[in-house]
Amino acid sequence: MIKHIFFDLDHTIWDFDKNAEETLKELYQTYQLQTLGLNSTEEFIQTYTENNHRLWAAYHVGKISKETLRSERFSTTFIQLGIHPDHIPQQFEDDYVRITPTKTNLFEGSEKVLSYLQKKYSLHIISNGFKESTLTKMEVSALNPYFKNVIISEDVGVNKPDKAIFEHALQRAEALKEESIMIGDSLEADITGAQNFGMKAIFFNPQKKEAPEYVDWQIHHLEELLLHF
């Protein structure tokens, strides 16, 4: 009998890639990156997205630090696209981190689903996102009223998939494993993390990627949750 639903934030409710794309298009113009020889915004965004996803995957499991992630994602992108390190805009990362969390694109159906679930369940966030950015996203996207707790890995001291963050989240929510479920897009951080801890998990898979056998439950659109809860 589920009573508590724990959501990931980025890539699950808050549309990280769409919000990042909007920001990068703005910064492309602000920094006039075409004058550096970057003639394609699409190539720039695609290269950055690939690097960012790779670095976040390493950050989830503690292979790199927050500082390494932030210092490398754009420097690597610029260098891969042929920009000399001396010509990389020094404030680009800081502007990106400042602007992106103020974007408010959510996955389709988010507000409808959260409004429905809130009436029947206690909802909570477990995020590996950076604390300041996460709190900004929650506020400007008007998500705070839906959730009783927002658990952020920087506060806890460990990231998903570490069992300790799930244990902390259940203690904060005053919930039991058997009455809780995790919903997220990361197979390693959200699904494997929750399952290893002993919680049920739903894989949010909007791109319809092939899911491994250990995934017991997946959805491709958030509104599918209305059929099950």
Secondary structure by P-SEA (a helix, b strand, c coil): cccbbbbbccccccaaaaaaaaaaaaaaaaacccccccccaaaaaaaaaaaaaaaaaaaaaccccaaaaaacaaaaaaaaacccccccccaaaaaaaaccccccccccaaaaaaaaaaacbbbbbbccccaaaaaaaaaaacccccccbbbbccccccccccaaaaaaaaaaaccccccbbbbcccccccaaaaaaabbbbbbbccccccccccccccccccccccccc
